[in-house]
Amino acid sequence: MMSMLKKSRPSPAMVVAVIALIAALAGTAYAAQTINGGAIKKQTIGGGKLKKDTLTGFQINNNKLGTVPFAKVSTHTFWAVVNNPGGAGNATLARASGPNITVTEGGGAVNVVFPFNVSICANVAARNNAGTPVPKEGYAQTNISPANTNAIEVRTRGKDGGPEDADFHLIVICP
């Protein structure tokens, strides 16, 4: 009888294994119930540990990103809408595709200055305005600024071809 009882007892290794299994399952169950998004302290999880596509614009503060370099795409498009009422030196930027685009006026032209070299880019301008009124007749000419490879020089003309200050839109497409 004693030999039969001895055979049915678990070995010490089996007892340790069962205890370890119970502890592991209990710990996992406890963690699953107590650890959630509210229990995680801010800035304790690195970006490399996040699953792909789990962050949205709500969680990302765009003001803290800084300037993002160009993506690896074939072309980059930039634009500017310029108010240029009659008179010298009063051209202003109504809006633009980037925060570092500026305008200066002088010598009968408005220079739209970009934060990079635009001398290898294609560019085109047209008379238009920042609002909804129909623009006056005429056209706009563009040229790379001879004094600054970061600038496109825009000259606006009336319908007769003579120089005339006017609002315009500019688009620049770079490789």
C-alpha positions in Angstrom: 0.0 0.0 0.0 2.8 2.3 0.9 4.5 1.8 -2.5 1.2 2.7 -4.2 0.9 5.9 -2.2 4.5 6.9 -3.0 3.8 6.5 -6.8 0.8 8.8 -6.7 2.7 11.7 -4.9 4.0 14.4 -7.2 7.8 14.9 -7.3 9.3 18.0 -5.6 10.1 19.4 -9.1 6.4 19.1 -10.1 5.3 20.9 -6.9 7.7 23.8 -7.6 6.6 23.9 -11.3 2.9 24.1 -10.2 3.6 26.8 -7.7 5.5 28.8 -10.3 2.7 28.4 -12.8 0.1 29.7 -10.3 2.3 32.7 -9.4 2.8 33.6 -13.0 -0.9 33.4 -13.8 -1.9 35.3 -10.8 0.6 38.0 -11.6 -0.6 38.4 -15.1 -4.2 38.5 -14.0 -3.4 41.2 -11.4 -1.4 43.3 -13.9 -4.2 43.1 -16.5 -6.7 44.4 -14.0 -4.6 47.1 -12.3 -2.4 48.5 -15.1 -4.2 50.6 -17.7 -3.6 53.9 -19.6 -4.4 55.9 -16.5 -1.8 54.1 -14.4 1.0 55.0 -16.8 3.0 58.1 -15.9 3.6 60.8 -18.5 6.9 60.4 -20.5 7.7 57.0 -19.2 7.1 55.0 -22.4 9.5 55.7 -25.3 8.3 56.3 -28.8 10.0 53.1 -30.0 7.7 51.0 -27.8 4.4 52.3 -29.2 2.5 50.3 -31.8 2.3 51.8 -35.3 -0.5 54.2 -36.0 -1.5 54.5 -32.3 -0.9 58.3 -32.0 -3.3 60.8 -33.6 -3.1 64.6 -34.0 -4.8 64.9 -30.6 -1.8 63.4 -28.8 0.9 65.3 -30.8 1.8 68.9 -30.1 2.7 70.3 -33.5 4.3 73.4 -31.8 7.0 71.1 -30.3 7.9 69.3 -33.5 10.0 72.1 -35.0 10.9 72.2 -38.7 10.3 68.9 -40.4 12.8 68.2 -43.2 11.5 67.4 -46.7 10.1 63.9 -47.2 11.6 61.7 -49.8 9.1 62.5 -52.6 9.7 63.5 -56.2 8.6 67.1 -55.9 7.8 69.8 -53.4 5.2 72.5 -53.9 5.3 75.9 -52.2 3.1 79.0 -52.7 2.5 82.5 -51.6 -0.4 85.0 -51.9 0.9 88.6 -52.0 -1.0 91.8 -51.4 0.7 94.5 -53.5 -1.4 97.8 -53.6 -0.3 100.8 -55.6 2.8 102.5 -54.2 6.4 101.6 -53.5 7.6 99.2 -50.8 4.2 98.2 -49.4 3.8 94.6 -50.6 2.8 92.2 -47.8 2.4 88.4 -47.6 -1.3 87.5 -47.1 -0.6 83.8 -46.6 1.9 81.2 -47.7 2.7 77.5 -47.6 5.4 77.9 -44.9 6.2 80.2 -42.0 9.6 81.2 -43.3 8.4 82.7 -46.6 8.7 86.5 -46.8 8.3 89.3 -49.3 10.2 92.5 -50.1 9.5 95.1 -52.7 11.9 97.2 -54.6 13.1 98.1 -58.1 9.6 97.6 -59.6 9.5 94.0 -58.4 8.3 92.0 -55.4 10.8 89.4 -54.2 9.2 86.3 -52.6 12.0 84.9 -50.5 12.0 81.2 -49.5 14.2 79.5 -46.8 16.1 77.5 -49.5 17.5 77.8 -53.0 14.7 78.0 -55.6 16.9 78.5 -58.7 16.3 75.0 -60.0 12.6 75.1 -59.4 9.7 75.8 -61.8 7.6 78.8 -60.9 4.5 80.7 -62.2 2.5 83.7 -60.9 -0.8 85.1 -61.8 -2.6 88.3 -60.9 -5.2 87.5 -58.2 -6.0 88.7 -54.8 -6.3 87.3 -51.2 -10.1 87.7 -51.1 -13.1 87.1 -53.4 -13.3 90.3 -55.6 -12.5 89.7 -59.2 -8.9 90.9 -59.9 -8.1 93.6 -62.4 -7.0 92.5 -65.9 -3.3 92.0 -66.4 -0.6 89.4 -65.9 2.5 88.6 -63.7 6.0 87.7 -64.8 8.4 85.7 -62.7 12.2 85.3 -62.7 14.8 83.9 -60.3 16.2 86.9 -58.4 19.7 87.8 -59.8 20.7 88.9 -56.3 19.3 86.0 -54.2 18.9 82.4 -55.4 16.3 81.9 -52.6 14.0 84.5 -54.1 11.5 84.6 -57.0 11.1 88.1 -58.5 7.5 88.9 -59.6 6.6 91.9 -61.7 2.9 92.6 -62.3 1.7 94.3 -65.5 -1.6 95.9 -66.5 -3.6 94.7 -69.5 -1.6 97.1 -71.8 1.7 95.5 -70.6 2.9 98.4 -68.6 4.1 98.1 -65.0 1.3 98.1 -62.5 1.4 97.2 -58.8 -1.2 94.4 -58.2 -1.9 91.4 -55.9 -0.7 88.0 -57.2 -0.4 84.3 -56.4 2.9 82.5 -56.8 3.5 78.8 -57.0 6.9 77.1 -57.0 7.5 73.5 -57.7 10.9 72.0 -56.8 12.5 68.6 -57.5 
